[in-house]
Amino acid sequence: MKGKTHVSIGIAATFYAADALGIMPGAEYIAAAVAGSLLPDIDHPSGKLNKKILPSSNGIDKVAVYIILAFLAGYMYVKNSGMASMLYIAPIFLIVAFSKHRGVTHSILGGMIFIYAAYKIGAEVGSESLVFPFAIGYALHIVADIFTSGGVQLFYPAGKRITLLKAFKTGGSSEKTLFLVFSILAFYMAFKVYFK
């Protein structure tokens, strides 16, 4: 699925959860949902986030850039003991450097690693509550990709890809419909949360 579809699903679900829990989400709450919705595709050189980071959309650049980022994060951790979050970020960069699309970042194991790291980073900066919308976006990204023909390695490191129904083709008309439905739902839920 395209990044915008994942974002519409993550934002709609986050507003739904906020409404159910009586939370008034601020911009940072929605930003955390967007980050969680996009982060699993960091394993793809052409993913929305990587288009901002990588010099080109090829696997060699992905490996090189993320190894450099892992080294820099490790260096920052060693040089500045007040940056404990770098201890979590460095290995994640290494995981991303060598991962295949819809592999570890689209698995239960990967989800747990990324969500735990997000919690620890949030706790370090006093925003641990933002892990909730981040986790919603991340988990629903994986669930949505299960319904595509490519599926996901849900039980990584097991190599079998899990797919259900094969209902959506990336960029296809069914995905465009899904994007429209969840965009409308996100606006409706936002209106419900902010103007009830």
Residue pairs with C-beta under 8 A, 6 or more apart in sequence:
1 144
1 145
1 148
1 168
1 170
1 175
1 178
2 170
2 171
2 175
2 179
3 37
3 38
3 41
3 47
3 48
4 179
5 144
5 175
5 178
5 179
5 182
6 37
6 38
6 40
6 41
6 137
6 140
6 141
6 144
7 34
7 37
7 38
7 137
8 179
8 182
8 183
8 185
8 186
9 37
9 140
9 141
9 144
9 178
9 182
10 33
10 34
10 36
10 37
10 133
10 136
10 137
10 140
10 141
11 30
11 33
11 34
11 37
11 137
11 182
11 186
11 190
12 182
12 183
12 185
12 186
12 189
13 33
13 136
13 137
13 140
14 25
14 29
14 30
14 33
14 133
14 136
14 137
15 25
15 186
15 189
15 190
15 192
15 193
16 185
16 189
17 23
17 132
17 133
17 136
18 24
18 25
18 29
18 189
18 193
19 189
19 192
19 193
23 29
24 193
24 194
25 133
25 193
28 127
28 130
29 130
29 133
30 133
32 118
32 130
32 131
32 132
32 133
32 134
32 137
33 133
33 134
33 136
33 137
34 137
35 134
35 137
36 118
36 133
36 134
36 135
36 136
36 137
36 138
36 139
36 141
37 137
37 138
37 140
37 141
38 47
38 48
38 49
38 137
38 141
39 49
39 105
39 114
39 137
39 138
39 141
40 105
40 106
40 110
40 111
40 114
40 138
40 141
40 142
40 145
41 47
41 48
41 49
41 50
41 101
41 105
41 141
42 49
42 50
42 96
42 105
43 96
43 99
43 100
43 101
43 102
43 103
43 104
43 105
43 106
44 50
44 101
45 54
45 56
45 57
45 58
45 59
45 61
45 62
46 57
50 57
50 62
51 57
53 65
54 61
54 62
54 65
55 61
55 65
62 96
62 97
63 97
63 98
65 97
66 93
66 94
66 96
66 97
67 93
67 94
67 97
69 93
70 90
70 91
70 93
70 94
70 97
71 90
73 86
73 89
73 90
73 93
74 86
74 90
76 83
76 86
77 83
77 84
77 86
77 87
77 90
80 86
84 120
84 124
85 117
85 120
85 121
85 124
85 125
88 116
88 117
88 120
88 121
89 117
89 121
92 113
92 114
92 117
95 104
95 105
95 110
95 113
96 105
99 105
102 145
102 150
102 151
102 152
102 153
102 161
103 110
103 153
103 156
104 110
104 153
104 156
104 157
105 114
106 141
106 142
106 145
106 152
106 153
106 154
106 156
107 142
107 152
107 153
107 154
107 155
107 156
108 154
108 155
108 156
109 156
109 157
110 156
111 135
111 138
111 139
111 142
114 138
115 131
115 134
115 135
115 138
118 130
118 131
118 134
118 135
119 128
119 131
122 128
122 129
122 130
122 131
142 152
142 154
144 168
145 151
145 152
146 152
146 154
146 162
146 163
146 164
147 163
147 164
147 165
147 166
147 167
147 168
148 163
148 166
148 167
148 168
148 169
148 170
149 163
149 166
149 168
149 169
150 161
150 163
150 170
151 161
151 162
151 163
152 161
152 162
152 163
153 159
153 160
153 161
153 162
154 162
155 162
167 174
168 174
168 175
168 178
169 175
